[in-house]
Amino acid sequence: IELKPIRRTQPRSRAAVTTKLARLFWDHDLEPGDFKKHPAWIVSRVLEYGNLDDVRILQAVLGKREFLRQVARARFSSSRTEAFWRYMLEMEGVECTKRSFQRGAWIS
């Protein structure tokens, strides 16, 4: 996946990113420490409910390698979202290790 560089107006610190992404976490008060404690959960939520800017911000904060690693671990409620990110991971050469991804690979 080729993501554009972060514009200077976008948040760079985890605290600023936390504030920006808080709207996606209606059931939990997102805190900067959650990025280390629950990265796959944060990535899943942003990919399911966020917009492209949210994804860019998250990828910039986590770094591309860690972002893709967490996408491979993420659980999605939407089969369309899962299929899209499985395709993106395949394009990046990242192996999907989640049970749902393995099932999809076996069927195809």
C-alpha positions in Angstrom: 0.0 0.0 0.0 1.4 3.4 -0.9 0.3 6.0 1.5 1.0 9.7 1.0 3.3 11.4 3.4 1.7 13.0 6.4 1.0 16.7 5.9 2.5 19.0 8.5 -1.0 19.9 9.7 -1.7 16.4 10.8 -1.0 15.3 14.4 2.4 13.7 15.0 2.5 12.8 18.8 0.5 9.9 20.2 -1.4 12.4 22.4 -2.5 14.4 19.4 -3.3 11.2 17.5 -5.3 10.0 20.4 -7.4 13.2 20.4 -7.9 12.9 16.6 -9.0 9.3 16.7 -11.0 9.4 19.9 -14.3 9.7 17.9 -13.8 6.1 16.7 -13.7 4.7 20.2 -17.1 5.4 21.6 -17.0 2.5 24.0 -13.6 3.3 25.5 -11.7 6.4 26.4 -8.7 6.1 24.1 -5.4 6.9 25.8 -1.9 7.3 24.4 -0.8 4.1 26.2 -3.3 2.1 24.3 -1.1 2.2 21.2 1.4 -0.1 23.0 -1.1 -2.1 25.0 -3.7 -2.9 22.3 -2.3 -2.0 18.9 -4.3 -4.6 16.9 -7.5 -3.4 18.4 -6.8 0.2 17.6 -5.8 -0.7 14.0 -8.9 -2.8 13.6 -11.2 0.0 14.8 -9.5 2.6 12.6 -9.6 0.4 9.5 -13.3 -0.4 10.1 -14.6 3.0 11.0 -12.0 5.6 10.1 -11.3 7.5 7.0 -8.2 7.6 4.8 -6.7 10.4 6.8 -7.1 8.4 10.0 -5.3 5.4 8.4 -2.5 7.7 7.2 -2.1 9.2 10.7 -2.1 5.8 12.3 0.5 4.4 9.9 2.7 7.4 10.5 2.6 7.0 14.2 3.1 3.2 14.2 5.5 3.1 11.3 4.8 1.1 8.1 6.3 -2.2 9.3 4.4 -2.2 12.6 1.2 -1.0 11.0 1.2 -3.8 8.5 2.1 -6.3 11.2 -0.9 -5.2 13.2 -3.2 -5.3 10.1 -2.2 -8.9 9.7 -3.3 -9.6 13.3 -6.4 -7.5 13.2 -10.0 -8.9 13.4 -12.6 -7.3 11.2 -16.4 -7.5 11.5 -16.9 -6.6 7.9 -15.9 -9.2 5.2 -15.4 -6.4 2.7 -12.9 -4.7 5.0 -11.1 -8.0 5.7 -10.9 -8.8 1.9 -9.6 -5.3 1.1 -6.8 -5.4 3.8 -6.0 -9.0 2.9 -5.4 -7.8 -0.7 -3.3 -4.9 0.6 -1.2 -7.2 2.7 -0.6 -9.6 -0.2 0.6 -6.6 -2.3 3.1 -5.8 0.5 4.2 -9.4 0.8 3.0 -9.7 4.4 1.7 -13.2 5.4 -1.7 -13.2 7.0 -1.8 -15.4 10.1 -5.3 -14.9 11.4 -7.5 -17.9 11.2 -10.1 -16.1 9.0 -7.4 -15.2 6.5 -6.1 -18.8 6.5 -9.6 -20.1 5.8 -10.0 -17.7 2.9 -6.6 -18.7 1.4 -7.5 -22.4 1.7 -10.8 -21.9 -0.1 -9.3 -20.1 -3.0 
